């Protein structure tokens, strides 16, 4: 998986026609854990869709960087 940063063109993994430009990459605390303690932070990405103009906020793992 390639690193995604602000300004990159991305598409959603499960909706490939939904492409857009990344506006923000940030981390949030995980809302789950296990017996040994909490997990690390979750990387999230906000991007503006070319398909409908909406701003989507999704997990980093649900995006593919366009070449």
Secondary structure as UniProt FT lines:
FT   TURN            6..7
FT   STRAND          9..12
FT   TURN            13..14
FT   STRAND          15..28
FT   STRAND          33..34
FT   TURN            35..36
FT   STRAND          37..38
FT   STRAND          42..49
FT   TURN            50..52
FT   STRAND          55..59
FT   HELIX           60..62
FT   STRAND          63..65
//
